[in-house]
Amino acid sequence: MVAGKVEEAIPIYQELARAHPNDAAMLANLSVAEFKAKRYRDAAIDAASVVKLQPNSLAGNLILGSSYLEIGKPSLAVPPLETVLAMQPQERNALMMLGESLFRLGRYEDAAGNFEKARQLAPDNPKVWYGLGRAFEALSESAFHQLDSAAAESPYWHALQADLCLTQRRYGSAFAHYHRALEELAVLPGAHAALATIYQRTGHSEWARVEEQREHQP
């Protein structure tokens, strides 16, 4: 297996596991080999046997959670991954996989929290940033739907719509929504700065300076 010949390693480990069915380390090695060979269902079965023998097995729980995630069972992946992190809070791969599992379950805030912890450990890992970005995007969309349901056409609704339009470079729509929001809310942090951005991007630098001043007025 060290040489990367996992397909050749699997039948050897299977034979050893049959000869020593209560050897958790041997079963763990088998599950690792199966996971590396992308035999995720087999890996989950054998990792579950490891965890049954040794509930606090780091390797067993990690492979079990990873395998469940790979076969599309995020709800089953969460408990073993949480067990791993209870033992090793800085296990980066477990953090990322738990974040992905929670994301698939619609628990976006919890997912973002785990991706953020992974980011602190691996700030240069693009996969971490991808997961974090997806979680924040889903949170933003969820917040908008809740706001739309609770207070459609409110100034806060218009402000959120304006922010969305601004990111999409729909400056006319963003401008209209910001003004609708400011008609009802005299103080709306960030609104005048956003209007300054719109003016700057549409060639009205003088008006942009006025909005920047308004943003910083007490």
C-alpha positions in Angstrom: 0.0 0.0 0.0 2.9 2.3 0.7 4.0 1.9 -2.9 0.5 2.9 -4.0 -0.5 -0.6 -5.2 -3.8 -0.5 -3.3 -5.6 -2.9 -5.5 -2.9 -5.5 -4.8 -2.9 -4.7 -1.1 -6.7 -5.2 -0.6 -6.9 -9.0 -1.0 -3.9 -9.4 1.3 -5.5 -7.3 4.0 -8.8 -9.1 3.5 -7.1 -12.5 4.1 -5.4 -11.1 7.2 -8.6 -9.6 8.5 -10.4 -13.0 8.0 -7.6 -14.6 10.0 -7.8 -11.9 12.7 -11.4 -10.6 12.8 -10.9 -8.7 16.1 -7.7 -6.9 15.0 -8.9 -3.3 14.7 -5.6 -2.1 13.2 -5.7 -4.7 10.4 -9.3 -3.7 9.6 -8.3 -0.1 9.6 -5.5 -0.8 7.1 -8.0 -2.6 4.9 -10.5 0.3 5.0 -7.8 2.8 4.2 -6.7 0.7 1.2 -10.3 0.4 0.0 -10.8 4.1 0.4 -7.7 4.9 -1.6 -9.0 2.4 -4.3 -12.3 4.4 -4.3 -14.2 1.4 -3.0 -16.1 3.6 -0.6 -18.9 1.3 0.3 -16.5 -1.5 1.3 -14.3 1.1 3.1 -17.4 2.2 5.1 -18.3 -1.4 6.1 -14.8 -2.2 7.3 -14.3 1.2 9.0 -17.6 0.6 10.8 -16.2 -2.7 12.1 -13.1 -0.8 13.3 -15.3 1.7 15.2 -17.4 -1.1 16.7 -14.2 -2.7 18.1 -12.6 0.6 19.0 -15.1 3.5 19.3 -12.4 6.1 19.6 -10.3 4.9 16.7 -9.0 8.0 14.9 -8.4 6.2 11.6 -11.6 4.2 11.8 -13.8 7.2 12.4 -12.0 9.3 9.8 -12.4 6.7 7.0 -16.0 6.0 8.1 -17.0 9.6 7.9 -15.0 10.1 4.6 -16.6 7.1 3.0 -20.2 8.0 4.0 -19.6 11.4 2.5 -18.3 9.9 -0.7 -21.3 7.6 -1.1 -23.7 10.5 -0.5 -24.7 9.9 3.1 -23.7 13.1 4.8 -26.0 12.6 7.8 -24.1 9.4 8.6 -20.7 11.1 8.0 -21.3 13.8 10.7 -21.0 11.7 13.9 -17.7 9.9 13.1 -16.1 13.1 11.8 -17.2 14.9 15.0 -15.6 12.1 17.0 -12.3 12.7 15.1 -12.4 16.4 15.9 -13.3 15.8 19.5 -9.9 14.0 19.7 -8.0 16.2 17.3 -9.6 19.6 16.9 -7.1 20.7 14.3 -7.5 17.7 11.9 -7.8 19.7 8.7 -9.3 17.0 6.5 -11.9 16.2 9.1 -12.9 19.9 9.3 -13.3 20.1 5.6 -15.3 16.9 5.3 -17.5 17.9 8.2 -18.0 21.3 6.6 -19.0 19.6 3.3 -21.3 17.2 5.1 -23.1 20.0 7.0 -23.4 22.0 3.8 -25.1 19.2 2.1 -27.5 18.9 5.0 -28.4 22.6 4.7 -26.6 23.5 7.9 -24.8 26.4 6.3 -23.8 28.3 9.4 -22.2 25.2 11.0 -20.6 24.4 7.7 -19.1 27.9 7.4 -17.7 27.5 11.0 -15.8 24.4 10.1 -14.5 25.7 6.8 -13.3 28.8 8.7 -11.4 26.7 11.2 -9.8 24.8 8.2 -8.9 28.1 6.6 -7.0 29.2 9.7 -5.0 25.9 9.4 -4.5 26.0 5.6 -5.0 29.6 4.3 -3.5 28.7 0.9 -5.7 25.7 0.2 -8.2 26.7 -2.6 -10.6 23.9 -1.6 -11.0 25.5 1.8 -11.9 28.9 0.2 -14.2 27.2 -2.2 -16.1 25.5 0.6 -16.2 28.7 2.7 -17.4 30.7 -0.3 -20.2 28.3 -1.0 -21.3 28.3 2.6 -21.4 32.1 2.8 -23.3 32.2 -0.5 -25.9 29.8 0.7 -26.2 31.7 4.0 -26.7 34.9 2.1 -29.4 33.3 -0.1 -31.1 31.8 2.9 -31.1 35.1 4.7 -32.6 36.8 1.7 -35.4 34.3 1.4 -36.2 34.7 5.1 -36.2 38.5 4.8 -38.3 38.2 1.7 -40.8 36.1 3.6 -40.9 38.2 6.7 -40.5 41.8 5.4 -40.7 42.1 1.6 -40.5 45.7 0.4 -39.1 46.8 3.7 -36.1 49.2 3.6 -33.8 46.3 4.6 -35.2 44.2 1.8 -34.5 47.0 -0.7 -31.0 47.3 0.8 -30.3 43.7 0.3 -31.7 43.8 -3.2 -29.4 46.7 -3.9 -26.3 44.9 -2.7 -27.2 42.0 -5.0 -27.7 44.3 -8.0 -24.4 46.0 -7.3 -22.5 42.7 -7.3 -24.1 42.0 -10.6 -23.1 45.4 -12.0 -26.8 46.3 -12.5 -26.1 49.9 -11.4 -29.5 51.4 -12.3 -31.4 48.8 -10.3 -29.0 49.0 -7.4 -29.3 52.8 -7.4 -33.1 52.6 -7.2 -33.2 50.1 -4.4 -30.7 52.1 -2.3 -32.8 55.2 -2.7 -36.0 53.3 -1.7 -34.2 52.0 1.4 -32.9 55.5 2.4 -36.3 57.0 2.0 -37.4 55.1 5.0 -34.1 54.7 6.9 -32.1 57.9 7.3 -29.2 55.9 8.6 -28.2 52.8 6.7 -24.6 51.9 7.1 -22.8 51.2 3.8 -25.6 52.6 1.6 -24.0 55.9 0.8 -20.6 54.2 0.2 -22.4 51.9 -2.2 -24.0 54.8 -4.0 -20.5 56.4 -4.2 -19.2 53.2 -5.8 -22.1 53.4 -8.4 -21.4 57.0 -9.2 -17.6 56.3 -9.5 -18.2 53.4 -11.9 -20.6 55.4 -14.0 -18.4 58.4 -14.4 -19.8 60.8 -11.8 -16.9 61.3 -9.5 -18.2 64.6 -8.0 -21.4 62.9 -6.9 -19.4 60.0 -5.6 -17.5 62.4 -3.3 -20.8 63.8 -1.9 -22.0 60.2 -1.1 -18.7 59.4 0.5 -19.0 62.4 2.8 -22.6 61.4 3.7 -21.4 57.9 4.6 -19.0 59.4 7.2 -21.4 62.0 8.6 -22.5 61.3 12.2 
